[in-house]
Amino acid sequence: MQNVTGRRIGQLRKAKDPRMTQAELAHALQLQGVNIDRAGIAKIEGGYRQVSDVELVVIAQALGVPPTELLESTDL
């Protein structure tokens, strides 16, 4: 089974209106005390870095979605 979290984060970030950049997402996380930079967001979205449960919750908040939405695969 493939990790879907990173791909979903990228999909939801790009779907925001106006579109949210990786740098903007990283900045929003840093304001909440989660130290992930733009390169870290790129690694997460590319599947090279996993996220902790705390990071998942804060990323979901920054994207304006419930945390469970980050776990839903769109490739079913």
C-alpha positions as CSV (number, residue, x, y, z in Angstrom):
1,M,0.0,0.0,0.0
2,Q,1.3,3.4,-0.9
3,N,1.4,6.4,1.4
4,V,-1.3,8.8,0.1
5,T,-0.8,11.7,2.6
6,G,1.9,13.6,0.6
7,R,0.0,13.4,-2.6
8,R,-3.2,14.5,-0.9
9,I,-1.5,17.5,0.7
10,G,-0.2,18.6,-2.8
11,Q,-3.7,18.1,-4.3
12,L,-5.5,20.0,-1.6
13,R,-2.8,22.8,-1.6
14,K,-3.1,23.3,-5.3
15,A,-6.9,23.2,-5.2
16,K,-7.1,26.2,-2.8
17,D,-8.5,29.4,-4.3
18,P,-6.2,31.2,-4.7
19,R,-3.7,28.4,-5.1
20,M,-1.4,28.0,-2.1
21,T,2.3,27.7,-2.8
22,Q,4.6,25.3,-0.9
23,A,6.3,28.4,0.7
24,E,2.9,29.7,1.9
25,L,2.0,26.3,3.4
26,A,5.4,26.1,5.1
27,H,4.9,29.6,6.5
28,A,1.4,28.8,7.9
29,L,2.9,25.7,9.6
30,Q,5.7,27.7,11.1
31,L,3.2,30.2,12.6
32,Q,1.7,27.2,14.4
33,G,5.1,26.0,15.7
34,V,5.7,23.2,13.1
35,N,9.1,23.8,11.6
36,I,8.8,22.5,8.1
37,D,10.3,24.6,5.3
38,R,9.4,24.7,1.6
39,A,11.8,22.0,0.8
40,G,10.3,19.9,3.5
41,I,6.8,20.4,2.0
42,A,8.2,19.3,-1.4
43,K,9.7,16.1,0.2
44,I,6.3,15.4,1.8
45,E,4.4,15.9,-1.4
46,G,6.9,13.8,-3.3
47,G,6.7,10.9,-0.9
48,Y,10.2,11.3,0.4
49,R,9.3,12.4,3.9
50,Q,6.5,11.1,6.2
51,V,4.5,13.4,8.5
52,S,3.9,12.9,12.2
53,D,0.4,12.9,13.7
54,V,0.9,16.4,15.1
55,E,2.2,17.6,11.7
56,L,-0.8,16.0,9.9
57,V,-3.3,17.9,12.2
58,V,-1.5,21.3,11.7
59,I,-1.2,20.8,7.9
60,A,-4.9,20.0,7.7
61,Q,-5.7,23.1,9.7
62,A,-3.6,25.2,7.3
63,L,-5.4,23.7,4.3
64,G,-8.8,24.2,5.9
65,V,-9.8,20.5,5.9
66,P,-10.3,17.8,8.5
67,P,-7.2,15.6,9.1
68,T,-9.0,12.6,7.8
69,E,-9.2,14.2,4.3
70,L,-5.4,14.0,4.1
71,L,-5.7,10.2,4.4
72,E,-8.2,9.7,1.7
73,S,-6.9,8.3,-1.6
74,T,-8.4,9.7,-4.8
75,D,-7.0,6.7,-6.8
76,L,-9.5,4.1,-5.5
